[in-house]
Amino acid sequence: MPACGDDIPLVVMVHGSGALDRDETIFHNKPFRDIAEGLAAKGIASLRYDKRTFVYRQPVMTMDDETILDALSAIRIAQRYSTRVYLLGHSLGAMLAPLIAQRAEEPLAGVIMMAAPARDMETVVREQLDYLLPSGASEAYKEQHIDNLRQRSPHYLQPQNHTAAAHPLSLPMLIVQGERDYQVTMKDFCLWQDSLGGKSNVDFRSYPRLNHLFMEGKGKSTPMEYQVEGHVPAYVIDDISAFIHPTVKHKQSHQEH
């Protein structure tokens, strides 16, 4: 049992793919820091950590090695201090969140999935290539990209059965999506709705102006947009806080679908 602060909710944050620090820094953007500071202002603690790929700069061969085992360790630490531990995953971390929740030694209080792929990663990566590469790019060129990824990080393209893992979960779940996200698209969000929309423990939010980092922009999202400093908007943090504190009402300043 927690030694102190057991009435304070605590959010464990699990990164997307790549060698990321505890802030999930991408150029000048730090989405996990934004979320942690926003939640702290609302009386919600968080636990963040650097990925082992960031610390050691060594290749990994399994999802356990890259993400799942460290997330489970972080959850165990968090549960020493709070009886209300939530898991917040972004991108790859969101995709793996149901699997992590299944394997947690003690039940989680809830799961927040931000930009969660519903499809297998090979399908998602192929769609990203179609979006990013010139229209005249050959199929052979695309296949070379896939082969390079398969050789460098084979675990990314292996099916994880993550949507099936989400079905039996009875804990509260919040699935959120930026509608301008080209890395994990509204196709995935709609698939999650189709798969879990009938469950009373699952809530959904999408945001018209947000990209994959949950930062605002206009028009077609591109990789160049990530080089512009931005911040996770207050309304996203309000929605996460309202999910954790469901009795607290927040002003809604965004459109929902």
C-alpha positions as a Markdown table, in Angstrom:
| # | Residue | x | y | z |
|---|---|---|---|---|
| 1 | Met | 0.0 | 0.0 | 0.0 |
| 2 | Pro | 1.2 | 3.6 | -0.6 |
| 3 | Ala | 3.0 | 5.2 | 2.2 |
| 4 | Cys | 1.6 | 8.7 | 1.5 |
| 5 | Gly | -0.4 | 10.7 | -0.9 |
| 6 | Asp | -2.8 | 7.8 | -1.7 |
| 7 | Asp | -5.6 | 10.2 | -2.4 |
| 8 | Ile | -3.6 | 12.1 | -5.1 |
| 9 | Pro | -4.0 | 10.6 | -8.7 |
| 10 | Leu | -0.7 | 9.9 | -10.4 |
| 11 | Val | -0.2 | 9.6 | -14.2 |
| 12 | Val | 2.6 | 7.4 | -15.7 |
| 13 | Met | 3.5 | 8.7 | -19.1 |
| 14 | Val | 4.6 | 6.3 | -21.9 |
| 15 | His | 6.3 | 7.6 | -25.0 |
| 16 | Gly | 6.0 | 7.1 | -28.7 |
| 17 | Ser | 8.6 | 5.4 | -30.8 |
| 18 | Gly | 12.2 | 6.6 | -31.0 |
| 19 | Ala | 14.8 | 7.7 | -28.5 |
| 20 | Leu | 12.8 | 10.1 | -26.4 |
| 21 | Asp | 13.4 | 11.8 | -23.1 |
| 22 | Arg | 11.0 | 12.2 | -20.2 |
| 23 | Asp | 9.5 | 15.4 | -21.8 |
| 24 | Glu | 9.0 | 13.5 | -25.1 |
| 25 | Thr | 11.1 | 16.3 | -26.7 |
| 26 | Ile | 10.8 | 16.7 | -30.5 |
| 27 | Phe | 12.7 | 19.7 | -31.7 |
| 28 | His | 11.5 | 22.6 | -29.5 |
| 29 | Asn | 8.3 | 20.8 | -28.4 |
| 30 | Lys | 7.8 | 18.9 | -25.1 |
| 31 | Pro | 4.3 | 17.5 | -25.0 |
| 32 | Phe | 4.8 | 15.4 | -21.9 |
| 33 | Arg | 6.2 | 18.4 | -20.0 |
| 34 | Asp | 3.2 | 20.4 | -21.1 |
| 35 | Ile | 0.8 | 17.7 | -19.9 |
| 36 | Ala | 2.6 | 17.1 | -16.6 |
| 37 | Glu | 2.7 | 20.8 | -15.8 |
| 38 | Gly | -0.9 | 21.3 | -16.7 |
| 39 | Leu | -2.1 | 18.3 | -14.7 |
| 40 | Ala | 0.0 | 19.4 | -11.7 |
| 41 | Ala | -1.8 | 22.7 | -11.7 |
| 42 | Lys | -5.0 | 20.7 | -11.2 |
| 43 | Gly | -3.7 | 18.6 | -8.4 |
| 44 | Ile | -2.6 | 15.5 | -10.4 |
| 45 | Ala | 0.9 | 14.1 | -10.1 |
| 46 | Ser | 2.8 | 12.5 | -12.9 |
| 47 | Leu | 5.8 | 10.1 | -13.3 |
| 48 | Arg | 8.0 | 10.5 | -16.4 |
| 49 | Tyr | 11.2 | 8.9 | -17.4 |
| 50 | Asp | 13.8 | 8.8 | -20.2 |
| 51 | Lys | 13.4 | 5.8 | -22.6 |
| 52 | Arg | 16.3 | 3.3 | -22.5 |
| 53 | Thr | 16.9 | 4.0 | -26.2 |
| 54 | Phe | 17.5 | 7.6 | -25.2 |
| 55 | Val | 19.8 | 6.7 | -22.2 |
| 56 | Tyr | 21.8 | 3.9 | -23.8 |
| 57 | Arg | 21.5 | 4.6 | -27.5 |
| 58 | Gln | 21.5 | 0.9 | -28.2 |
| 59 | Pro | 19.1 | -0.9 | -30.6 |
| 60 | Val | 16.4 | -3.0 | -29.1 |
| 61 | Met | 14.7 | -6.1 | -30.6 |
| 62 | Thr | 11.3 | -6.4 | -28.8 |
| 63 | Met | 8.5 | -4.1 | -27.6 |
| 64 | Asp | 9.1 | -5.4 | -24.1 |
| 65 | Asp | 12.7 | -4.1 | -24.3 |
| 66 | Glu | 11.8 | -0.7 | -25.8 |
| 67 | Thr | 8.6 | 0.1 | -23.9 |
| 68 | Ile | 6.6 | -2.4 | -22.0 |
| 69 | Leu | 9.0 | -3.5 | -19.2 |
| 70 | Asp | 10.0 | 0.0 | -18.3 |
| 71 | Ala | 6.4 | 1.1 | -18.3 |
| 72 | Leu | 5.5 | -1.7 | -15.9 |
| 73 | Ser | 8.4 | -0.8 | -13.6 |
| 74 | Ala | 7.2 | 2.8 | -13.6 |
| 75 | Ile | 3.7 | 1.7 | -12.7 |
| 76 | Arg | 5.0 | -0.4 | -9.8 |
| 77 | Ile | 6.9 | 2.6 | -8.5 |
| 78 | Ala | 3.9 | 4.9 | -8.9 |
| 79 | Gln | 1.6 | 2.5 | -7.0 |
| 80 | Arg | 3.9 | 2.8 | -4.0 |
| 81 | Tyr | 2.7 | 6.4 | -3.7 |
| 82 | Ser | -0.9 | 6.4 | -5.0 |
| 83 | Thr | -3.8 | 4.1 | -5.1 |
| 84 | Arg | -5.1 | 5.9 | -8.2 |
| 85 | Val | -2.4 | 5.4 | -10.9 |
| 86 | Tyr | -3.3 | 6.1 | -14.5 |
| 87 | Leu | -1.4 | 5.2 | -17.6 |
| 88 | Leu | -1.1 | 7.8 | -20.3 |
| 89 | Gly | 0.4 | 6.6 | -23.6 |
| 90 | His | 1.2 | 8.6 | -26.7 |
| 91 | Ser | 1.4 | 7.0 | -30.2 |
| 92 | Leu | 3.3 | 3.7 | -29.8 |
| 93 | Gly | 2.9 | 4.1 | -26.0 |
| 94 | Ala | -0.9 | 4.5 | -26.6 |
| 95 | Met | -1.0 | 1.4 | -28.9 |
| 96 | Leu | 0.7 | -0.7 | -26.2 |
| 97 | Ala | -1.4 | 0.8 | -23.3 |
| 98 | Pro | -4.0 | -2.1 | -23.3 |
| 99 | Leu | -1.2 | -4.7 | -23.2 |
| 100 | Ile | 0.6 | -2.8 | -20.4 |
| 101 | Ala | -2.6 | -2.5 | -18.4 |
| 102 | Gln | -3.2 | -6.2 | -18.8 |
| 103 | Arg | 0.2 | -7.0 | -17.4 |
| 104 | Ala | 0.2 | -4.6 | -14.5 |
| 105 | Glu | 0.6 | -6.4 | -11.2 |
| 106 | Glu | -2.0 | -4.2 | -9.5 |
| 107 | Pro | -5.0 | -2.7 | -11.3 |
| 108 | Leu | -4.7 | 0.7 | -12.9 |
| 109 | Ala | -7.3 | 3.4 | -12.2 |
| 110 | Gly | -7.6 | 4.2 | -15.9 |
| 111 | Val | -5.9 | 4.5 | -19.3 |
| 112 | Ile | -5.5 | 7.6 | -21.5 |
| 113 | Met | -4.5 | 6.8 | -25.1 |
| 114 | Met | -3.3 | 9.7 | -27.2 |
| 115 | Ala | -3.0 | 9.1 | -31.0 |
| 116 | Ala | -3.2 | 5.4 | -30.6 |
| 117 | Pro | -2.8 | 3.2 | -33.8 |
| 118 | Ala | -5.7 | 0.7 | -34.0 |
| 119 | Arg | -4.1 | -1.0 | -37.0 |
| 120 | Asp | -0.8 | -2.9 | -37.2 |
| 121 | Met | 2.3 | -0.7 | -37.5 |
| 122 | Glu | 3.2 | -1.9 | -41.0 |
| 123 | Thr | -0.1 | -0.6 | -42.3 |
| 124 | Val | 0.3 | 2.7 | -40.4 |
| 125 | Val | 3.9 | 3.1 | -41.7 |
| 126 | Arg | 2.8 | 2.4 | -45.3 |
| 127 | Glu | 0.1 | 5.0 | -45.0 |
| 128 | Gln | 2.6 | 7.5 | -43.7 |
| 129 | Leu | 4.9 | 6.9 | -46.7 |
| 130 | Asp | 2.0 | 7.4 | -49.0 |
| 131 | Tyr | 1.3 | 10.7 | -47.3 |
| 132 | Leu | 4.9 | 11.9 | -47.2 |
| 133 | Leu | 6.6 | 10.7 | -50.4 |
| 134 | Pro | 6.1 | 12.4 | -53.8 |
| 135 | Ser | 3.1 | 11.1 | -55.8 |
| 136 | Gly | 5.5 | 9.6 | -58.3 |
| 137 | Ala | 7.5 | 7.5 | -55.8 |
| 138 | Ser | 7.7 | 3.9 | -56.9 |
| 139 | Glu | 6.4 | 1.0 | -54.9 |
| 140 | Ala | 9.9 | -0.4 | -54.9 |
| 141 | Tyr | 11.1 | 2.8 | -53.2 |
| 142 | Lys | 8.4 | 2.5 | -50.6 |
| 143 | Glu | 9.3 | -1.2 | -50.0 |
| 144 | Gln | 12.9 | -0.2 | -49.4 |
| 145 | His | 11.8 | 2.0 | -46.6 |
| 146 | Ile | 9.8 | -0.8 | -45.1 |
| 147 | Asp | 12.7 | -3.2 | -45.4 |
| 148 | Asn | 15.1 | -0.7 | -43.8 |
| 149 | Leu | 12.7 | -0.4 | -40.9 |
| 150 | Arg | 12.3 | -4.1 | -40.6 |
| 151 | Gln | 16.0 | -4.6 | -40.5 |
| 152 | Arg | 16.7 | -1.8 | -38.0 |
| 153 | Ser | 13.7 | -2.3 | -35.7 |
| 154 | Pro | 11.9 | -5.6 | -36.6 |
| 155 | His | 9.6 | -5.4 | -33.5 |
| 156 | Tyr | 7.8 | -2.4 | -34.9 |
| 157 | Leu | 6.2 | -4.3 | -37.7 |
| 158 | Gln | 5.1 | -7.3 | -35.7 |
| 159 | Pro | 1.4 | -7.5 | -34.9 |
| 160 | Gln | 0.7 | -6.8 | -31.2 |
| 161 | Asn | -3.0 | -7.7 | -30.9 |
| 162 | His | -3.5 | -4.5 | -29.0 |
| 163 | Thr | -7.1 | -3.9 | -30.0 |
| 164 | Ala | -8.0 | -7.4 | -28.8 |
| 165 | Ala | -6.3 | -6.7 | -25.5 |
| 166 | Ala | -8.4 | -3.6 | -25.0 |
| 167 | His | -11.8 | -5.4 | -25.2 |
| 168 | Pro | -11.7 | -7.2 | -21.9 |
| 169 | Leu | -10.5 | -4.2 | -19.9 |
| 170 | Ser | -13.2 | -2.9 | -17.6 |
| 171 | Leu | -11.2 | 0.1 | -16.3 |
| 172 | Pro | -12.0 | 3.6 | -17.5 |
| 173 | Met | -10.4 | 4.5 | -20.8 |
| 174 | Leu | -10.1 | 7.8 | -22.7 |
| 175 | Ile | -9.0 | 7.8 | -26.3 |
| 176 | Val | -8.1 | 11.2 | -27.8 |
| 177 | Gln | -7.0 | 12.1 | -31.3 |
| 178 | Gly | -5.8 | 15.1 | -33.3 |
| 179 | Glu | -7.8 | 15.4 | -36.5 |
| 180 | Arg | -4.8 | 16.8 | -38.4 |
| 181 | Asp | -2.5 | 13.9 | -37.4 |
| 182 | Tyr | -1.0 | 12.2 | -40.5 |
| 183 | Gln | 1.1 | 9.7 | -38.5 |
| 184 | Val | -1.9 | 8.1 | -36.7 |
| 185 | Thr | -5.0 | 9.2 | -38.5 |
| 186 | Met | -8.7 | 9.5 | -37.9 |
| 187 | Lys | -9.0 | 6.1 | -39.5 |
| 188 | Asp | -7.4 | 4.6 | -36.4 |
| 189 | Phe | -9.6 | 6.7 | -34.1 |
| 190 | Cys | -12.8 | 5.6 | -36.0 |
| 191 | Leu | -11.6 | 1.9 | -35.7 |
| 192 | Trp | -11.3 | 2.4 | -32.0 |
| 193 | Gln | -14.8 | 3.8 | -31.9 |
| 194 | Asp | -16.1 | 0.9 | -33.9 |
| 195 | Ser | -14.3 | -1.6 | -31.7 |
| 196 | Leu | -14.9 | -0.1 | -28.2 |
| 197 | Gly | -17.7 | 2.5 | -28.8 |
| 198 | Gly | -20.3 | 0.2 | -27.2 |
| 199 | Lys | -18.5 | 0.0 | -23.9 |
| 200 | Ser | -19.6 | 2.3 | -21.1 |
| 201 | Asn | -16.1 | 2.5 | -19.7 |
| 202 | Val | -14.6 | 4.1 | -22.9 |
| 203 | Asp | -14.8 | 7.8 | -23.8 |
| 204 | Phe | -13.6 | 9.5 | -27.0 |
| 205 | Arg | -12.4 | 13.0 | -27.9 |
| 206 | Ser | -11.0 | 14.4 | -31.2 |
| 207 | Tyr | -9.7 | 17.9 | -31.9 |
| 208 | Pro | -9.9 | 19.5 | -35.3 |
| 209 | Arg | -6.8 | 21.7 | -35.1 |
| 210 | Leu | -4.3 | 19.3 | -33.5 |
| 211 | Asn | -1.5 | 17.3 | -35.0 |
| 212 | His | 0.3 | 14.2 | -33.8 |
| 213 | Leu | 2.0 | 16.2 | -30.9 |
| 214 | Phe | -1.5 | 17.5 | -29.9 |
| 215 | Met | -0.4 | 21.0 | -30.9 |
| 216 | Glu | -2.5 | 23.4 | -33.0 |
| 217 | Gly | -2.0 | 24.3 | -36.6 |
| 218 | Lys | -3.8 | 25.0 | -39.8 |
| 219 | Gly | -4.1 | 23.1 | -43.1 |
| 220 | Lys | -2.2 | 20.0 | -44.0 |
| 221 | Ser | 0.2 | 18.8 | -41.3 |
| 222 | Thr | 3.8 | 18.2 | -42.3 |
| 223 | Pro | 7.0 | 17.2 | -40.5 |
| 224 | Met | 8.2 | 20.8 | -40.8 |
| 225 | Glu | 5.4 | 21.7 | -38.4 |
| 226 | Tyr | 7.1 | 19.8 | -35.6 |
| 227 | Gln | 10.1 | 22.3 | -35.8 |
| 228 | Val | 7.8 | 25.2 | -34.8 |
| 229 | Glu | 7.6 | 25.5 | -31.0 |
| 230 | Gly | 4.1 | 24.8 | -29.7 |
| 231 | His | 2.3 | 23.6 | -26.6 |
| 232 | Val | -0.5 | 21.2 | -25.7 |
| 233 | Pro | -3.6 | 23.3 | -25.4 |
| 234 | Ala | -5.4 | 23.8 | -22.1 |
| 235 | Tyr | -8.5 | 22.1 | -23.4 |
| 236 | Val | -6.7 | 18.8 | -23.9 |
| 237 | Ile | -5.4 | 18.9 | -20.4 |
| 238 | Asp | -8.9 | 19.9 | -19.2 |
| 239 | Asp | -10.3 | 16.8 | -20.8 |
| 240 | Ile | -7.6 | 14.5 | -19.3 |
| 241 | Ser | -8.2 | 16.1 | -15.9 |
| 242 | Ala | -12.0 | 15.7 | -16.2 |
| 243 | Phe | -11.5 | 12.0 | -17.0 |
| 244 | Ile | -9.4 | 11.6 | -13.9 |
| 245 | His | -11.6 | 13.9 | -11.8 |
| 246 | Pro | -15.0 | 13.2 | -13.3 |
| 247 | Thr | -16.9 | 15.3 | -10.8 |
| 248 | Val | -15.0 | 18.4 | -11.7 |
| 249 | Lys | -16.6 | 20.4 | -14.6 |
| 250 | His | -14.3 | 22.1 | -17.1 |
| 251 | Lys | -15.2 | 24.7 | -19.7 |
| 252 | Gln | -15.2 | 23.0 | -23.2 |
| 253 | Ser | -13.6 | 25.3 | -25.8 |
| 254 | His | -13.2 | 22.8 | -28.6 |
| 255 | Gln | -15.3 | 20.7 | -31.0 |
| 256 | Glu | -15.9 | 17.0 | -30.3 |
| 257 | His | -16.8 | 14.2 | -32.7 |
